[in-house]
Each structure stands twice: as C-alpha cells, then as structure tokens.
Amino acid sequence: MVVVWNLNAKQELKRVYEYILKDSWQNAIKVRQEIIDAVLSLPEHPDKHPPDKHKINNDGTWRAFEIDRYRISYRVKKDQIRIIRLRHTSRSPLPY
C-alpha cells in the first residue's frame, strides 16, 4: 500500500513548517517529522485511527488523527492511502 498526498495537504504541511520556522527551526523540524512519520506508518495499520467525524456520509474509509494540534485527514483505498488535508485544530473544521 502506498501513501499519496493531495496537493493541498502537501502545501499545507509546507505552510505549517514555514510558520513554525519563524519562531523555532527545531520545533519546525520536529513537528514536520512527527507528521511525516505518522503518515508513513499508516500502511502498517491504516484503520488504527477513528473514522473522520467531519466527513459527510463517511463510509468508514475516511479517517483522521491529530499530532501537535494538527489534524490529518486521510482516505483508505484498496491500494493506497490518500492524505486529504492537514489543518490546525484551532481552525473551524470544514465539512466535506
């Protein structure tokens, strides 16, 4: 199983890194690496996180988890895990 990042999620990870970098390069690297490591571990146990409560009509393939106040939403498909979005938890969730 392969992990694929949506362009928006990839861009948001870059924005998160650049925002944190303004205050601390150590924290920017730490947070980015924690998110990347968590995403890379998904193929081992893709269903370990709960279904995404913000996904309308979720069929159980849409899941989400939080790391360092960032919420990562992903979808489990037959041969891939697609990273859909990354948002800070202080921002209002967008239903999709």
C-alpha positions in Angstrom: 0.0 0.0 0.0 1.3 3.4 -1.0 0.8 6.8 0.6 -0.2 9.7 -1.7 -0.5 13.3 -0.6 -3.1 15.6 -2.2 -1.5 18.8 -3.4 -3.4 20.9 -0.9 -2.3 18.7 2.0 1.3 18.8 0.8 1.2 22.6 0.5 -0.4 22.9 4.0 2.4 20.9 5.5 4.9 23.3 3.9 3.0 26.3 5.3 2.9 24.7 8.8 6.7 24.2 8.6 7.3 27.8 7.4 5.1 29.3 10.1 6.7 27.4 12.9 10.1 28.1 11.5 9.6 31.8 12.1 9.9 31.1 15.9 12.0 27.9 16.1 13.7 25.8 13.5 13.9 22.9 16.0 10.2 22.9 16.5 9.5 23.3 12.8 11.6 20.2 12.0 10.2 18.3 14.9 6.5 18.9 14.0 7.0 18.2 10.3 8.9 15.0 11.1 6.3 13.8 13.5 3.5 14.3 10.9 5.5 12.6 8.2 6.4 9.7 10.4 2.8 9.2 11.4 1.7 9.3 7.8 4.4 6.9 6.7 3.3 4.4 9.4 -0.3 4.3 8.1 0.2 1.4 5.6 1.1 -0.9 8.5 -2.3 -0.2 10.2 -4.5 2.0 8.0 -7.6 1.6 10.2 -5.9 2.5 13.5 -7.4 5.9 13.6 -11.1 6.6 14.0 -13.5 7.5 11.1 -13.4 11.2 10.3 -16.4 12.7 12.1 -16.3 15.8 9.8 -16.7 13.7 6.6 -20.3 13.8 5.4 -21.7 10.3 4.6 -18.5 8.7 5.7 -18.4 5.0 4.5 -15.6 4.3 7.0 -12.8 4.8 4.6 -12.3 8.4 5.6 -10.2 8.7 8.8 -8.4 11.4 10.8 -5.9 11.8 13.7 -4.1 14.7 15.4 -0.5 15.4 16.1 0.8 18.5 17.8 -2.6 20.3 17.3 -2.7 19.4 13.6 -5.5 17.3 12.2 -4.6 15.0 9.4 -7.5 13.5 7.3 -6.9 10.6 5.0 -8.8 8.0 3.0 -8.0 4.3 2.8 -8.4 2.8 -0.6 -7.7 -0.7 -1.9 -4.1 0.0 -2.9 -3.3 3.4 -1.4 -3.8 5.8 1.5 -4.6 9.3 0.3 -3.7 12.2 2.6 -6.6 14.6 2.0 -6.0 17.6 4.3 -4.0 19.0 7.2 -5.4 21.7 9.4 -4.6 23.3 12.7 -7.2 22.2 15.3 -7.9 25.8 16.3 -9.4 26.4 12.9 -13.0 25.5 12.3 -13.3 22.2 10.6 -14.7 22.2 7.1 -17.3 19.5 6.3 -16.5 17.7 3.1 
